[in-house]
C-alpha cells in the first residue's frame, strides 16, 4: 500500500551507514515511522522540524514502510542563532514523537504544531510553546480546566491548579493549600492582556504542563530536550 501526505520530521535514528528510521507528524496520517535512504543531496536538510512532502509505501499496512521526501519551505534557518527557540523545537519534536500514538490523525493538533513552528521565529515563541503543550494534553484526553475556579466557580483571581484534578482554583481557595498546588501563570487565563509573559510566568507554565505530561502521557521523566528548555528559563530566572 502507499499514501502521500505532508508532515514534519520528529525523530531520526541511524540504520546502518546510508539509511535512517524517521518519524513524521503528518497532517492526515498522524505520527508514522519509515525507513529513509540518505544521499549527499538530502542529508543536509533531514533534521527535526523540517517540513516535507512525503510518500510512504509498504507491502502491508502493518509494516514499517519506506519514505520518499521532498523538502518544503520552513523558517528553521531563522532559528540557527537563537538558542531558546531551538531548544523549544527540540523539545516539541521529542515530546510529539514520544506521546503521539502511531498512525492516529490529529488535524487540529497538526495545525497548532504548524503555528508553533512559525511562532518560534517571533518574540512570542515561549508563550506559543506553553500553549501548544496545553493543546497537546487536551487533544490526548487530559485537558486542563483553567477558566473557572473548581470550588467557587469564579472566573477571576485564578492563581493555582490542583495537581490531582487539573482544575484551576482562585486565590482564596488556594490559600490554605499553599505549597501543594501548581502555580497558574496569568497569561494562560488573561487572554486579553497586552503585556507578554515574563520569564517567571513562562517557567510556571512549563512546570504546570510538564507535571501533567509526565504524569499522564509519559509515565516517566520528561525527555532531555524538554528538561533543557525548563533549565534555560530556570537559569534566567535565578540570574535575575
Secondary structure, DSSP 8 states (H G I E B T S, - for coil): -EEEEEEEEEEEEE-SSSEEEEEEEETTTEEEEEEEE--TTTTTT--TT-EEEEEEE-SSTTS--EEEEEE---SGGGGTT-HHHHHHHHHHHHHHHHHS-BT---HHHHHHHHHHHHHTTSTTHHHHHHHHHHHHHHHTT---B-SS-TTT--SSSEEEE-TTT-BEEEHHHHGGGTTTSEE--GGGT-TT--S---HHHHHHHHHHHHHHIIIIIISS---HHHHHHHHHHHHHHHH-
